[in-house]
Amino acid sequence: MYGANPYISSTYNPQASIDRINSQIAELEKLKSQIPQQQTSQPTSLTQNFQISPTNREAIRYAGSLEEVQRDMVVGDTPYFSKDMSVVWIKNTKGEVRTYELNEIVPRDEKDMQIELLMAQVNELKGMIENEQLTTNDNGSEDETNSSATDESTGTATKKDQPTRVSRVSTSKKK
């Protein structure tokens, strides 16, 4: 009883086993025939690209001087930059070299522009004050007295050391 399989019937049917094996073989043959069809339906693409033009044409070239630029041979218009990026030489196929000077453009926002405007106005007012002092010969010492005042531009106290004008008023005594 221990050796008996409860799922298999006690009677052996050889025809059922043969049919089952034949159906499994048919399924495997069907799968086998589908595999080569999938491989042949995806052709392998083989492409080779050859670049005939020079590869360094788009690269940035650096030169130390105009003589270095003139020595090189170029295929098309080629820019050469100085090491500090302040000068550009453009050489064409005829050997002609054009020289350009580069300046950095720094983007400015509204605050930067307003600061520059105010600084220009301050400098203009300083110039007006200096010109006015040079054109007037008035030394202004008659109205000034010993005093200390606050300098508005620096916020420090300044003391004027000019003599004080005192007028003497005589008083008469009544007897």
C-alpha positions in Angstrom: 0.0 0.0 0.0 2.8 2.4 0.7 4.3 2.0 -2.7 1.1 2.7 -4.5 0.4 6.2 -6.0 -3.1 7.3 -5.2 -3.3 9.6 -8.2 -2.6 7.0 -10.8 -5.3 4.5 -11.4 -4.4 0.9 -10.5 -4.8 -0.2 -14.1 -2.1 0.8 -16.6 -3.3 2.2 -19.9 -0.5 2.2 -22.4 -2.5 3.9 -25.1 -3.3 6.9 -22.9 0.4 7.3 -22.1 1.3 7.1 -25.8 -1.3 9.8 -26.7 -0.1 12.0 -23.9 3.6 11.7 -25.0 2.6 12.3 -28.7 0.7 15.5 -27.7 3.8 16.8 -25.8 6.0 16.0 -28.8 3.6 17.9 -31.1 3.7 21.0 -28.8 7.5 20.9 -28.7 7.7 20.6 -32.5 5.3 23.6 -32.8 7.5 25.7 -30.4 10.6 24.6 -32.3 9.2 25.8 -35.6 8.3 29.2 -34.2 11.9 29.9 -32.9 13.6 30.1 -36.4 10.8 32.3 -37.7 11.4 34.8 -35.0 15.2 34.9 -35.6 14.8 35.4 -39.4 12.2 38.1 -39.0 14.7 40.4 -37.2 17.5 41.0 -39.7 20.8 42.2 -38.2 21.7 45.7 -39.5 25.3 46.3 -40.2 26.2 49.9 -41.1 29.6 51.5 -41.3 30.0 55.3 -41.3 33.2 56.9 -42.7 33.9 60.5 -41.9 35.9 62.0 -44.8 36.2 65.6 -43.5 38.7 66.6 -40.9 37.5 66.1 -37.3 39.4 69.1 -35.8 37.4 71.6 -37.8 34.8 72.3 -35.1 37.3 72.3 -32.3 38.5 75.5 -30.6 42.1 76.2 -31.4 44.4 78.2 -29.2 47.4 80.2 -30.3 49.9 82.3 -28.5 50.6 84.8 -31.2 49.7 85.8 -34.8 52.7 84.0 -36.1 51.4 80.6 -34.9 48.1 81.3 -36.6 49.9 82.2 -39.9 51.9 78.9 -39.8 48.9 76.6 -39.6 47.1 75.4 -42.7 43.3 75.4 -42.5 40.5 73.8 -44.6 37.9 76.4 -43.9 37.4 79.6 -41.8 39.0 78.6 -38.5 39.0 80.7 -35.2 42.0 80.8 -33.0 41.7 82.1 -29.5 44.5 83.5 -27.3 45.2 81.8 -24.0 43.5 84.6 -22.0 40.5 84.7 -24.4 41.0 88.4 -25.2 41.9 88.1 -28.9 40.4 86.0 -31.7 42.1 85.4 -35.0 40.0 84.0 -37.9 42.0 82.5 -40.7 40.5 81.6 -44.1 41.7 79.2 -46.8 43.5 82.0 -48.6 45.7 82.5 -45.6 44.2 85.9 -44.7 43.9 86.5 -41.0 41.4 88.9 -39.3 42.0 89.9 -35.7 39.3 90.7 -33.2 39.3 91.8 -29.6 37.0 90.1 -27.2 35.3 91.8 -24.2 33.2 90.0 -21.6 29.6 91.1 -21.4 28.4 90.9 -17.8 24.7 90.7 -17.4 23.3 93.5 -15.2 20.0 93.6 -13.4 18.0 96.7 -12.5 19.8 97.2 -9.2 23.2 97.3 -10.9 22.0 99.9 -13.5 20.4 102.0 -10.7 23.7 101.9 -8.7 25.6 103.0 -11.8 23.2 105.9 -12.4 23.4 107.1 -8.8 27.2 106.9 -8.9 27.3 108.9 -12.1 25.0 111.5 -10.5 27.2 111.7 -7.3 30.3 112.2 -9.5 28.6 114.9 -11.5 27.6 116.7 -8.3 31.1 116.4 -6.9 32.4 118.0 -10.1 29.9 120.8 -9.8 31.0 121.5 -6.2 34.7 121.5 -7.1 34.1 123.8 -10.1 32.0 126.2 -8.0 34.7 126.5 -5.3 37.3 127.2 -7.9 35.3 130.0 -9.6 34.3 131.8 -6.4 36.9 133.9 -4.6 34.8 134.2 -1.5 36.6 132.6 1.5 33.5 132.9 3.7 35.5 133.6 6.9 33.5 136.5 8.0 30.3 134.6 8.7 31.9 131.6 10.3 32.5 131.1 14.0 34.1 128.4 16.1 31.7 125.6 15.8 31.4 121.9 15.2 29.1 120.5 12.7 28.4 117.0 11.3 29.8 116.3 7.9 26.9 114.7 6.0 28.9 112.7 3.5 31.0 110.8 6.1 28.9 111.3 9.3 31.8 112.6 11.3 32.0 115.8 13.4 34.2 118.5 12.0 35.4 121.5 13.9 36.1 124.8 12.3 39.0 126.6 13.9 38.5 130.1 12.6 38.6 133.1 14.9 35.3 134.2 16.3 34.2 137.7 15.5 33.2 139.5 18.6 31.9 143.0 18.4 32.4 145.1 21.4 29.4 147.1 22.5 30.1 149.9 24.9 27.7 150.5 27.6 27.5 153.7 29.4 26.8 153.9 33.0 24.3 156.3 34.3 25.2 158.3 37.2 
